[in-house]
Amino acid sequence: MQSGQRQWSQAERVWRQFEFMDLVMERIEVDRLVAARKCGGKAIADARNACLGCSFQSECRDWLERGSDLAGLAEFCSNAGFFRECRLSIASVRPGRRKRR
């Protein structure tokens, strides 16, 4: 039965990490379509994997609680560059494109 508990703990960790990533993406206004399409979806898959293996969960949680900016996130998050590239303000200001609401 202990192995079942370990699996559940692993599942909880995975979902918690994904929740952190989703909250970070929301906080810094990542355009999710841009993120999903970057490199044919490989970039967001790599970002998810980096988040799963991240050892800075407490820093991430603290950053989310403080409401800090992208510069503060970049101090510990290996995905900060990816998030910066996919922000709504950058992605929606392309010539010939109108900002979606």
N, C-alpha and C positions, 0 to 999 in steps of 0.2 A: 503494500500500500504506500510505502514511502516514495516509490518511483512515481506513482500517480500524483502525489503532492508536489514532487519536483517538477513534473510536467505542468501542473497548474501554475506554480510559481513562475516558470519560464513564460507561460502564456500571459500571465499578468504583466510581467516585465515588458514583453513585446508590445502589448496593447498600451501600456503606460508610455513607452518610448514613442509610439506612433501618435499618441495623444499630445505629447510634448511637441513633436514636430508639427502637427496640425495647428496647435495653438501658436507656435512661433511663426508659422507661415501666415496665419491670420493677423497676428500682431503687427508684422512688418509689411503687410499687404502684398503678399506674393500672388501674382497672377497664376492661378493653378493650371490653366490651359497652357500657358507658356512653359511652365515647369514640366507638365506631363508630356509636352511635345519635344522638349529639348533633347537632342540626340536620339530621337525616336523612342523616347521613354527611358532610355538607359540612364540619363542623368538623375532623374528622380528615384529610380531604383537604387542607384549608387548612393544617393543621399539617404534613403531609408536604411540601407545597410550600414552606412556610417553612423546613423543615429542609433541603430540597434547595438552597435559595438562601442558606443561612446561611454566613457567613464566619468563624464561631467554632468550626471543627472541632477545632482544637488545644485550645481551652478546654473543649470538650465531652469530648474524650478525657481531658484532665487531670482533669476533674470525675469522670468514671467511674472512673478509676484511684484517685483519693483516697477515693472512697466518700462524697462530700460529701452534704449535705442539700439540700432543695428551695430554701432561701434562697440557697445558693451557686449553684444552677442559675439562679435568677431574675436573677442579676447579668448574665448574657449571653444567656440563651435566651428568644427571643420566644414560645415555646410553654409557658413555665412556668405561666402563668395557666390555660391549657387543661388542662395536666396536673393542676394543683391541683384544678380543678373535677371531674375524673374519677377522683380517688383512691378506692381501695377503702374506706378508712375513712370517707369522706364519703358515697359512693354507697350503701354497704350499711347505713347507719344512718338509714333512712327509716322513719317510722311504718308499722306493718303489714307490714314486710318483714323476713325473717330473713337474717342474713348467710350467704352461700353459702361453701362450702369447696371 
